């Protein structure tokens, strides 16, 4: 018997009930994504012979800062009315703003905590971010947002109230799913290349930003939702291009000036405690 999926149905509600409790699905996905990223970062930091409590202490400040930065980026670039600024449950977290604020605050907190090898900590923590992004994108599915042009592909997503001039269409490219898949692949790539020991310290961050920028640029090319434009080009296309350019320059700088990779080719540290890395 052949099983064929004609399309991906959208949830009939944007909330999830667990026993007597009801949660907004978008917020729940964001929360689960944050927990996953912190868990991955703590495991990878412990694998380097460091104290995983460092990750939790940094996350207490970096995560709220990231959420605030992400919301500010969204309301500024999408020209949202002031009355909608705090309505996060309706969606609308601009990842570029979240990265800038979260990583910036994380750097300051880690430095204040006395962590000397900050590039090494970023190498441990950064791969968890695309996992959080992938999980968070599931929330866009519940909100029926972040979709692309009309499509009749088997994995097209059903949208109940598409925007003009697509009112007669019912299935669209699931841009949220494309971005989630790209982020999971990016996570796997970052972990793999970090374990090979071919990168110098601090190069995981610009490599992640470059990978995210490429993926976001491609996803933005299929989206049809209204967006702020500069010279007729979506603002997130500009941001993606800037991220890629910045990352290439940062990679060149890191390659010339950074310390050698923490992990040697044989899977043990080339300085510091001789410990094996944890999974992820």
Secondary structure, 3 states (H helix, E strand, C coil): CCCCCCCECCCCCCEEEECCEEEEHHHHHHHHHHHHHHHHHHHHHHHCCCCCHHHHHHHHHHHHHHHHHHHHHHHHHCCCCHHHCCCHHHCCCCHHHHHHHHHHHHHHHHHHCCCCCHHHHHHHHCHHHHHHHHHHHHHHHHHCCCCECECCCCCCEECCCCCCCCCCCCEECCHHHHHHHHHHHHHHHHHHHHHHCCCCCCHHHHHHHHHHHHHHHHHHCCECCCCCEECCEEHHHHHHHHHHHHHHHHHHHHHHHCCCCCECCCCCECCCCCCCCCCC
